[in-house]
């Protein structure tokens, strides 16, 4: 009887039209905690538009209404606007102990990140991108350093659904986490030091709550991807379709060149959770005696549809 009440309340709340088959499926999903039917959480599948839609060019202060610090105590201190050749852009700096927190296995981390407002992204197609470069005096480190992430904010604090990082200088990685916690079997890092070929295709198997996810991915132009952090401006564009079906995708472009394409489920949590898109530096802390200060420059952060992003960054 409790299960029936739960079904009635759940379906009434989300406005889904049900039939006997859907009720049976819903009972099964509740009992085994498997992947939810997308309609349970998002019935109007025709509307896949991004929950965010804005462009921050950093030419005035309006961007502060769209982006806020992922604050662990430093507030706005890590962020400043620089003008160069008549163009204004965002400068982000991280130093030892800034916004200190604990990451994988309670190891120390430090960060200087800006993030969007928290929005519901399940069933949505979200594209975002930005320009990035590093000052000549910023040293790349032999440790985990993220420069952007799309984070599903759950109580279990899993890895970001997609992030861009390096673990050593000039070896770029795209990391996926469909449902796994840090270090779990629901995620995978692709790229990095151990990949020699600049173009390759492979299948990927992930496990989410004892459910096997089979997907495909293609990595191209890895030699271009590895030079992501340099002293000249690069344009990064990421496209995602956030769903627990095989129609999901994650795409990455660098200077309009295709770098990575994943096809398969992109969402494996048992309920709908809020999402953030973040830019800035997130790195391991002082496990090895401390890292030097690092600064990265960002410009033209844009989020919305593919057309919204491409008309700004691919013009």
N, C-alpha and C positions, 0 to 999 in steps of 0.2 A: 504493500500500500504506500510506503514511503517513496518508493521508486516512481510510482504513478504520479504522486503529488509533485515530485521533483520535475518530472517531464512536463506537466501542465504549467507549472510556474516558469520553467526555463523557456518553453516555447512561447508562452504568452508574453514574456518580457522582451524577447527578441523579434517577435512578430512573424515567425515562420509559419507557413502553411504546411500542415502535416497530413500524412495519411497513415494507414496501418503499417505499411512497410517502414516508413520513417520512424514510427514509434518503436517498432521492433529493433531497428538499427540503433536508435538512441539508447534503449535499454542495454543493448550489447556494449555500446561505447562507454556508458556509465560503469558497467560492471567490470570491464577489462581495462579501462583507462587507456584506450587506444587512441589513434588519431581521430579528432572530431570531424564530423561532416562540416565543410565550410558553411553550409546554410544555417547550421546551428548558431553560428556567430555572426555571419554576414550574409543576409538573404538576398540582397539586391546585387547580384554578381555583375550586373551590367555596368554599375558605377565603380570603376576601378581607379578613379582619379586620386592623385596624391592628396593626403591630408594637409600637406604643407605646399605653399606656392609663393615664393618670394625670391628676390635677388638682393644680395647685400654687396654693394660695390665699395663700401667704406669711405665714400666721398663726403658723407656727412654723418650725423649721429643717429640716423634713423635705424641703422642696423642693430642698435642696442635694444630695440623693441622686439627683435626677431631672434636674437641669440643671447644667451646668458652663460656665465661661468658654471662649469661643473665644479662647484666650490667645496673645498675641504678646508677652508680657512684663509686663502690668499685673496679671495674676491677678484677685483678687476686689476690687481697689480701686475699680473703677467702679460697684460694686453695693452698695446699702444698703437696709435696710427702714425705711420711714416709717410712722408711725401717725397717722391723721387721723380724727377722729370715731369712734374705737373700731375702725377698720378698718386693717389693716396691708397694705401693698402694696410693690412693688419699684420702687426709683428707679434709673435707669440714666443715667450721665453719660459723655460723651465730650469729651475736650479735645485740643488740638493735639498731635499726635505720639503719642497713646495707641494702643498696639497697632499701631504703624506697620507698613505692608506695602506691596506694589506691586500695582496692579490693571491695568486695561486699558492697553496700551502702556507698561507699567512706570511708570505715574503713581502718585504716593503716595496711600495711603489710610490711614484711621484708624477704629477701631471699638471698641465696647463691646457685646458680644453674649453671650448665654447660649444654649446649644444642648443638645438632647437627646443621648442616647447614639446611636452610629452603628448603624443597623438596616437590614435588607434590606426595601425597600418595593415592589419590582416585583411586580405582580399584586395589590396591596393597595389597599383604599379607606381613605384616611386623612383624617380631619377634625380640625381644630385651631382654636383661637381664643383670644382674650384681650380684656381691657379695656385701654384706653389713653387717656391724656390728657397734656397738656404743662403745665408750670408757666407762670405768666404772664410770667416773666422769660426764658423760653427763646425765642430768636429763630430763626425759620425762615430758611434760607439759599438763595441762588440757586446751588445745586450739587446733585449727586446725593446723596440721603440715603435709605437703606433703613431700614425699621422692622421688617421680618420677611422671612424667606425659607425655602423648602424647597430644600435644596441636595443635588444628587447629586454625591457626592465622587469624581471621576474624576481620573486622572493629567493629563488635559488641562485641568483647572480651568475648566470651562465656567461660564456664567452659571447662577444658580439656576433650577430648573424653574419655580418661581413665586416672585415677590417683590412687595412693596408698597413704593413709593418716591415721592419728590418730587424734581423738579429745579428747582422754583421754589415759593415759598410758595403754599399753597392751590391747588395743581394736582397732584392725586394720579394715580399711574400704577400699573397692574398690568402686570408684565413677565413674559413667558413665554420659556423656553428649552427646547425639546424635545431638542436635541442639540448646539446650536452653542456655540462658544467666545464669549468676550466680543467683541462687535462682529460676530459671524458671522451667517450667513443662516438659522440654525436657531432664531432667537429673534425676539421682537417686543415692543415697548412699546405699550400701549394706554391712551389717556387723555392727560392732560397739557395743556399750554398751547394746543395747536393744535386741540383738539376743542371745537367750539362747542355742538353739540347735546347735550342731557343724556340722550337715549335713541337708540340706533342699533344696527343689526345689520349684520354684514358677514361675508364669507368671509376666510380667511387661508391663504396658501400659504407653507410653510416648506420649506427644502431640507436634508436630512440625508444626508450621504455620497452625494450625487447622486441621492437618492430624494426625490421630491416628496411633501409632506404637504399634503393639502387638508382644512381644518377650518372650523368655523363658530364665531362668537362673537356675543354680545349684551351691550351695555353699557347699563345703566339707572341712573337717579338719579345721574348724574355730579355734579350740583350738591351732592348729599349727600356723595358720595365726596370731593370737593375740600375739604370742611370736616373731614376726618378728624382732623387734628392741631389740637385746640382745648383750652381749659381745662376742659371738662367731659368726663366719662367717655364713651367710645364702646365698643361691643362689635364686635369683628371676628371673623368666622367664615369659614374657608376649607375647602372640601371638594374632595378630589381622588381620582380613580381612576387609578392609575399603570400604564399599559399601552401597548404599541406597536400596539394595534388602534384602530379608529374608535369603540370603546365608551368610550374614556377621557373624563374630564371634569375641569374646574376650575371651581369656583363660589366666589364671594365675596359675603358679606353684611355690611352695616354697619348696626348697630342693627336687625337683623332684616329690613332692606330689601334686596332683591336688587340687586347692583351689576354683577356680571359673570358670564357663563356661557360656557364654552368646551366644545365637543364635538369630539373627535378624538384622535389619538394624543398621549400625554403623555410618552412615553419613546422616545428614539431612539438610545441608545448600543448598541454592539455586544456588550456583556457586562453582567452584573448588577453594580451597584456599591452601596456603602452610602450611606445618606441621613441627613441631619440636618435638624431643624426648629429655626430660630433666631429669637429675639426680641432686640431691642436696636437700637442705632444703628450703621450702617455707612455711611461717607460718604467722598467724595473728600477728599484731604488738603490741604496748604497750597500748592496750585498758584497761588492768587491772593493770596498774602500771609498766609494763615491764616484759619481760621474761629473764631468765638467758641465757648466751651463750650456744649454743649447737653445738656439733661436731658429724659428722657421717663419717665413713670410707667406701669407695667404691673401688672395684677392678674388673678387667676383665669385663669392659663394652663391650658388643658385640651386633651388630645389623645386620640383614640380613634375611636369611631364617631360618626355624626351624632347618635344618641340621647345618647351620653355628653356631647357638646359642648353640644347644645341644652338639656339639662336644667339645665346650669350657667349658660349665658350667655343663654338665651332664657326663663328662668323669669319 
